[in-house]
Amino acid sequence: MYLAAEHFVRAPGWTWYILGYFFFAGLTGGSYALATLLRLVGDARDEAAARIGFYVSFLTLLVCPVLLTADLGVWTKFWHMLVNVTPGAQGLNFTYSSPMSVGVWTLFIFGLFATVSLIEVFVLDRRARSSAGHEPVRPVGGAAGLAFNIVGAVFALLVVSYTGVLLSVSNQPIWSDTWMLGGLFLASGLSGSAALMALLTRYRPDAAFSLSRLSEAMAISRSWSSSCWWRSS
Amino acid sequence: MATTIKPGESYGFFTDTSICIGCKACEVACKEWNQLEGHDGKFLADSFDNTGQLDDQNWRHVKFIDNVPDQTVDAGNGKAWLMMSDVCKHCKHASCMDVCPTGAIIRTEFDTVFIQQDACNGCRNCIAACPYSVISINQKTGTAHKCTLCYDRLQGGLEPACSKACPTQSIQFGPLADLQKAADVRLAALHSQGVTQAELYGRDDKVYGGLNAFFLLMDKPEAYGLPNADNATLPTRNDLGGYIGAFVTAVLGVIAGIIAFRRRGAS
């Protein structure tokens, strides 16, 4: 393959805030998706680890908009990402061809899901502690609650991967010479989240059951992220 | 070129590099009208070009290409340097517009590409996308700046400052159709005089659907650092593939989760 040698385009100069955002976006989306999967296909004893995932997802989510806003040239105009202020074209802003526009909306919607899920697991944990019952507490809502998690997980997966697509949808050398970056970011986000959740099972004894399963998930997604890396380079 | 400027028509520049003398009057006129402070003067020790590049302060940039073959030398003449007054191309299919998330980049009533300063929030996605390195961030305002094709002057019925100031009519302004006709005539004249290397760049739709600011070049586009038709690619070419790659990985990720988290018989 030839390199598009004529494209000596200017680097956008995104700062380390964006680097940090990629990392936290991988964790927030990855842990939400894994927590949902634990509830969906896992054992009843996996519920504790799933809750770790929802806590991690919310806490790492908090950092994301802060980092994104800090990188803007005019941070007070961050809301222009969502609202078009062009005279004659005012209203909500969505440009499907711009991964940044897609990503901003995805992050916004995912934020609602992650917040609701945080409240859910927080309330469940408190209730379990006060009742001191030994039977594991099931997630609320039954099938509806699970469906809520699944829809949230779809947005979560997009939060992790759109950042890679964003880099490819440019005329920058290397970045735009491949379209595997979205997959690469997703695979590494999932494996990083599995590693973090596995680490945190140390601090929550009732989640110890899920440790080996999280390690296994980490190993599998790790190998896929390696193969994405190999295919993109 | 005295023309009445009417909204709803396509306007642009025809920059004929064969008659550019490298005086940089366009750069000066542009800075004067658009109140660009410019950078601190720098001696780049690289030909007569001390402007360096198009950016937030330089909306016109006279490129000097002095690395030309010796064949251009003949009796009484030295090497024929290539000079080209570069500018935002106001692409018909603009990469910057495709990726702008705020809607700040618009196509005006004169069919030019314009960044609304009050809407732009400085996300810099357009800089990553522009294949011509035209856009950069103004450090004072924090927003993306580039040539406006003198939007304000056009609204007032005036032609842009650079073409007005150009002493050789290397930069011509007018309705796009007229410019294209003029360019065809000029190219035919050069070819009939034996200047066979002359070619038009952006006159047809081979690069970015056609350029409203197009050029007559005296060498291949590559010699001027411009992407040729094969390399003129849009950022959005990776949109579909990128999301498909992400989707396939998402499916694999879910499979990984099912393998790792599935209920085993022994539990």
Contacts between the chains, C-beta under 8 A, distances in Angstrom:
chain1	res1	chain2	res2	distance
A	4	B	227	7.2
A	4	B	231	4.8
A	4	B	233	6.8
A	5	B	231	7.6
A	6	B	221	7.6
A	6	B	222	5.9
A	6	B	225	6.9
A	6	B	226	6.7
A	6	B	227	4.2
A	6	B	228	6.6
A	6	B	231	4.6
A	7	B	131	6.0
A	7	B	227	6.1
A	7	B	231	6.5
A	7	B	233	7.9
A	8	B	133	7.0
A	8	B	225	6.6
A	9	B	128	7.6
A	9	B	130	6.4
A	9	B	131	6.0
A	9	B	132	7.5
A	9	B	133	5.1
A	10	B	53	8.0
A	10	B	55	7.7
A	10	B	127	5.4
A	10	B	130	7.2
A	10	B	133	4.2
A	10	B	135	7.4
A	10	B	136	6.2
A	11	B	127	7.6
A	11	B	128	7.6
A	12	B	124	4.2
A	12	B	125	6.9
A	12	B	127	4.4
A	12	B	128	3.9
A	13	B	124	6.2
A	13	B	127	7.1
A	13	B	137	7.1
A	14	B	124	6.4
A	33	B	253	7.0
A	33	B	254	8.0
A	33	B	257	7.6
A	34	B	257	6.4
A	37	B	254	6.7
A	37	B	257	3.5
A	37	B	258	7.2
A	37	B	261	5.7
A	38	B	257	7.8
A	38	B	261	5.4
A	41	B	257	6.8
A	41	B	258	5.1
A	41	B	261	5.0
A	41	B	262	5.4
A	41	B	263	7.2
A	42	B	261	4.2
A	42	B	262	7.8
A	42	B	263	7.0
A	43	B	261	7.9
A	43	B	263	5.3
A	43	B	267	5.3
A	45	B	267	7.5
A	46	B	261	6.4
A	71	B	123	7.8
A	72	B	121	5.1
A	72	B	122	5.0
A	72	B	123	5.9
A	72	B	142	7.5
A	73	B	120	7.6
A	73	B	121	6.6
A	73	B	122	1.8
A	73	B	123	7.5
A	73	B	124	7.1
A	73	B	137	5.5
A	73	B	141	7.5
A	73	B	142	3.2
A	73	B	143	5.6
A	73	B	144	7.6
A	74	B	120	7.6
A	74	B	121	5.1
A	74	B	122	5.1
A	74	B	141	7.4
A	74	B	142	4.3
A	74	B	143	6.3
A	75	B	121	7.9
A	77	B	102	7.8
A	77	B	119	7.9
A	77	B	120	7.7
A	77	B	121	3.6
A	77	B	122	7.7
A	78	B	121	6.4
A	80	B	102	4.2
A	80	B	103	7.9
A	80	B	104	7.2
A	80	B	119	6.0
A	80	B	120	7.8
A	80	B	121	4.7
A	81	B	101	5.3
A	81	B	102	6.0
A	81	B	121	7.1
A	81	B	123	7.4
A	84	B	102	7.1
A	84	B	103	4.1
A	84	B	119	7.6
A	85	B	102	7.9
A	85	B	103	7.7
A	85	B	118	7.0
A	85	B	119	5.0
A	86	B	103	5.2
A	86	B	104	7.5
A	86	B	106	6.2
A	86	B	116	6.3
A	86	B	119	5.9
A	89	B	103	6.5
A	93	B	101	7.0
A	93	B	102	6.4
A	93	B	103	5.3
A	95	B	98	7.7
A	95	B	99	7.8
A	95	B	100	6.9
A	95	B	101	6.1
A	95	B	103	7.2
A	97	B	98	4.6
A	97	B	99	7.0
A	97	B	236	4.9
A	97	B	239	6.1
A	98	B	98	6.6
A	98	B	99	4.5
A	98	B	100	6.4
A	98	B	101	5.0
A	98	B	125	6.8
A	99	B	99	7.5
A	99	B	239	7.2
A	99	B	242	7.3
A	100	B	99	6.6
A	100	B	101	4.2
A	100	B	123	6.4
A	100	B	125	5.0
A	101	B	101	3.9
A	104	B	101	6.2
A	157	B	246	7.5
A	157	B	250	4.5
A	157	B	253	7.1
A	158	B	246	7.4
A	161	B	243	7.9
A	161	B	246	3.5
A	161	B	249	6.9
A	161	B	250	7.0
A	162	B	246	7.3
A	164	B	242	6.9
A	164	B	245	8.0
A	164	B	246	7.0
A	165	B	238	7.2
A	165	B	239	7.1
A	165	B	242	3.4
A	165	B	243	6.0
A	165	B	245	7.9
A	165	B	246	6.2
A	166	B	125	7.7
A	168	B	238	4.0
A	168	B	241	7.6
A	168	B	242	4.8
A	169	B	99	6.4
A	169	B	129	7.6
A	169	B	235	4.6
A	169	B	236	6.2
A	169	B	238	5.0
A	169	B	239	5.5
A	169	B	242	6.4
A	170	B	99	7.3
A	170	B	125	7.8
A	170	B	128	3.9
A	170	B	129	5.3
A	170	B	235	5.0
A	171	B	95	6.4
A	171	B	128	7.2
A	171	B	129	5.9
A	171	B	130	7.0
A	171	B	131	4.6
A	171	B	233	6.9
A	171	B	235	5.7
A	172	B	128	5.6
A	175	B	128	8.0
A	176	B	233	7.6
A	176	B	235	6.5
A	176	B	238	6.0
A	179	B	238	4.7
A	179	B	241	3.3
A	179	B	242	4.6
A	179	B	244	7.7
A	179	B	245	5.4
A	180	B	245	5.2
A	181	B	242	6.9
A	181	B	245	7.7
A	182	B	242	4.5
A	182	B	243	6.6
A	182	B	245	4.9
A	182	B	246	3.5
A	182	B	249	7.3
A	183	B	245	4.0
A	183	B	246	5.6
A	183	B	248	6.4
A	183	B	249	3.6
A	184	B	249	7.8
A	185	B	246	7.9
A	186	B	246	5.5
A	186	B	249	4.5
A	186	B	250	6.1
A	186	B	253	6.4
A	187	B	249	5.4
A	187	B	252	7.5
A	187	B	253	6.8
A	190	B	253	4.9
A	190	B	256	7.3
A	210	B	261	7.9
A	213	B	260	5.0
A	213	B	261	5.3
A	214	B	260	7.3
A	216	B	259	7.3
A	216	B	260	4.0
A	217	B	256	5.6
A	217	B	257	5.8
A	217	B	259	8.0
A	217	B	260	3.8
A	217	B	261	6.8
A	220	B	256	3.9
A	220	B	259	6.4
A	220	B	260	6.4
A	221	B	252	8.0
A	221	B	253	5.9
A	221	B	256	5.2
A	224	B	249	6.6
A	224	B	252	5.4
A	224	B	253	7.4
A	224	B	256	7.1
A	228	B	245	7.8
A	228	B	249	6.7
